């Protein structure tokens, strides 16, 4: 190679480098340009409200501060300390835990049972059954809660009419402290099992049929197939279903709000309902923000624990 060619090649190297860096810069700017609408929406409707509400939890912001939000008094951790001695908060926390402990397993078991039946046993009208089970998921929860409130009415509700038809006494389903929460949980399970069904159906269809054939050759029965083939194959799906269903039950609001208003005797009040009550009924926005961030911490911790436990088995 002559000296002239070497000099020409050396001159072209920086130009190529500048050209590639310029292309990357244009690609980055184009990406940010197309992402800008989402970034603006996220900042205005999510990021800024999240930061503002977090700061609000350290103040005594209330109705009197609506005209001058900047004038709210900073009180540090007083709102969080007050929660420790708040009996209504303790009741709402326990109720939310009961919703989760009772509702999540029932929803997952019912959804899995329906999915297994539709995937194997039910042959005719399978699509009709899928639509029927999933229809409550896409129906307005307020409309469903109102209908169920009439179904559980102590006077002319369908549930009590059926009980009286077989000679059993009717019940005050939503007015009895011992029955109100089970009645609401039953309605929530009925409404949400369709979502779990769809997720489990998708998971079932990813399990190779060769595994079931091998299990049958080895003499496995239906229960052995379900235990040793279906359940292990559904572990990734189970992780997603458990986490999303648990988060949904931790944030439960519409069902008890419409059906019982948190009663009777606060036996159905959830943490989300208590946040609404403090923030929009009593206008204790600072205190309500503190409850909201306690709920956020609970959701985060529960999700992390579930990921650790379930992912270790996958």
N, C-alpha and C positions, 0 to 999 in steps of 0.2 A: 504494500500500500504506500502510495506516495505521500509526501508531507502535505500536499494540497488536499488530498482526500481525507486524511486524518483531521485536518483543521475543519473541513466541512462537516464531518461527522460530529466533532466536538461542539460545533456551533448549533447542530440540530438537536442535541440532547436537551439543553435547557428549554428550547422552544417546545419540544414534545412534552416536557414536564409541565410547562406553563399551560399548554393546551389541555392536558388531562385534568389539571387542577381547576381550570376554568370550566370544563364540562361538569366536574363534580359540584362546583359551586352553583352552576345553573340548575343542575338536577336538585340540589338541596333547596334552592329558592323556589323552584317549581313545586316541590313537595310541600314546603311551608305555605305556599300560595293556596294550594288545593286543601290543605288542612286548616287554613285560617278560619273558615266558617265554624268548624267544630271547636277550635280553640276559643273563639270568641263566645260561643254558646256555653261551653264548659266554664269559662271564666266568669261570665255574667250570672249564670243560673246555678252553678255548682261551687266553684272554687271560692268566689267572693262570699256567698252566703255561708259556706262552711267555716271560713276564717272568721267572719263576723259573728256567727253564733258561738264559736269557741271563745272569742273574746267576751261575748255577752255573758257567758257562764260565770265570769269572774266579777260581774257587776250586780247591782241591785235594780237593774232595768225593769221598769214597770209602766203602768198606764200614765203616770205623771211625767214620764220621760219621752213620750211620743213626740211632743213638740220640739224637744231639744235632746236628741239621742246622745249627743256628745257630752251632755251634762250628767249622765248617769254616774253614780258613785262606784268607784272601784273598791270591792270588798274582799278581794283575794279568794281564798278557798272556803269562805263562809257558806256558800251555797252547797258545796260538796259535804262540808261538815254537818250541815243541817239535815242532809239526807240520812245520816246515820241514826238520828233520833226521830225520824218521820215515820209514824206507824202506817200511814197510807202508802208510802213508798215501799215499806216492807211487805204490805199486803199485795201490792201490785207486782212486786218482784217474785213473791211466792206463786201468785196466780200465773205469771208468765212462765215460770219454771214448770208448773203443772201442765200448762198448754203444751210445752215442748216435750216433756217426758211422756205424756199420754198421747198426744196427737201425732208426733213424728213417727213412732213405730207403727201405729195403726194405719197412717197414710201410706207408708212404704209397703207394709204387708199387704194391704188391700190392693194397691197399685201393682205389686208384683204378682199377686194371685190372678188378677184380671189379665195381666200381660201374658202370663204363662198359659192361661186358658185360651186366649185369643190367638196365641202363637201356635198352639198345637191341637187342643181339643175341639175348639169351635171352627167348623169348616164353612158352614153356610151363613150368609149375612154377616160375615166378619167385619166388613167395612161399616155396616150399619151400627154394629155394637161399638166400634171404635169411635164413631161420630157421637153416639149417644153418651158414652162415658166421658168424652172430652168436651162436650157441649157446656157443662157447668163452668169449666175453666175459663171460657171466653165470654161467659154471661156476666153482666154487671153484678158485683158482689152485693151492692145495696138492694137490687131487685131480689136476689136470692134470699138475703137476710129478711126482707119484708115478707116474702112468701113463707119462709120457714117460721116466722113469728106467728103467722096465721095458722099454719099447720100445727104448731105447738100451743095454740090458744087453749086455756083451761075450759072454755065454755063450748065452742063449736069447732074446735080444732080437729083435723083429721086423725091425729094420733090418739086423742081421747075418744073419739067416736069409734075407732077400731077397738080400743080397750073395752069400752062399754058393750060393744057388740059381742065380745066373748065373755062377758060377765065380770070384768075387772074394773075397779074404780079408776076414774080419770085422775090425772096429775096436773099440778100447777108447774109445768116444766120450767118456765122462765121466772117464776116467782118464788120457787123453793130454793133456798141457798144450797141444798144438797144436790139438786138436779139441774140447776141452771148451767153450770160449767160443763157437765157431761153432755147436755143437750147441744151446747154450742160446739163442743169438740166433735160430736157426731156430724153436725152440719158441715164443719170445716173439712173433715175427712171425706165426706161425700163429695164436696166441691173439688177438692184437690187431688183425689186419687186418679183422675183422668190425666193429669200432668205426669204423675209418676208412671202411669201405665204407658204413655207414649215413650218416655225415656227408657223404661225397661224393655219395651218392644224393640226399640232400636238396638239395645244391648244384646238382646236374645238373638237377633238376626246376624250379629257378628260372630257368634259361636259356631265353629265349623261343625257340620253334621257328621263328619268322620269321627269326632269324639264320642258322639252318642252311639254311632254304629260300633265303635270299639268297646264301649261300655256294655252294650247288649251282647256282644260276642263273649265278653267275660262273665255274662250272667247277671248283670246289674238290673235291678228292678227300677220302677219309676222313682221311688224315693232316693235310691242310690245315684241315679242319673242326676236328679235335682241337686243332691248334696255335693257330689264330687265333680260334676261337670257344669251344671248351670250356675250355681253360686260362685265358684271360682272364676268362671268366665264373666260374671257380672260385677266383679269387684271394682273396676274403674267406673262403671255406670253407677254402682252403689255409692261410691265416693261423691260423685256429683249430686245424686239424688238426696243423700243424707245432708250435705252441706246446704244446698238450696232450700230444702224443706225446713231444716232447722232455722235458718235465717228468716224464712217466712213466718214461722210460728213465734219467733222472738219479737217480730215486728207486728204482731196481730193487732188490728185496730177496728176495722169496719164491722166485723161480725158482732162482737160484744157491744160496740157503740150503737148499732142499729137495733139489736135484739133486746138488750137489757139495759143499756146506758151505764154499764159497769156494775149494776146491782144484781141481785139484792144484797145489801150490806157489803158492797164492794167485793163480792165473791167472784165476779167475772171481770173486774177491772185489770187491764194489762198495763205495762209500762208506757206503751204508746198512748193509751187512753189518758193516763195520768199526766203525760207531757201535754196533751191537748187541753186537759182540764186546767192545769196550772198556767199554761201560756195564753189560752184564748177565752177561758171562763173567768179566771181570777186575775189575768193580766200580770202574772209574775213571770215575765219573759226570761229574766236572768236565771231564776230557779228552774224553769222548764228547760232552758238550754243545758244546765248542769245535769238534769235527769237524762236528756238526750245523749249527752256524751258518756254518761255511765252505761247507757244501753249500747252505744257504739262500742265501748270497750268490751262489754260482755259478748257482743256479736263477734268481734275480732278474736277474742280469746277462744271462744267455742269453735270458731271456724279453724283456727290454727291447730287446736287439739284434735279435731276431727281429721284434718289433713295428716297430722303426724301418725295417728292411730291407723287410719285406713290405708294410707299410702305405704306404710311399712309392710302391709300384707299383700300388696299388688306386685 
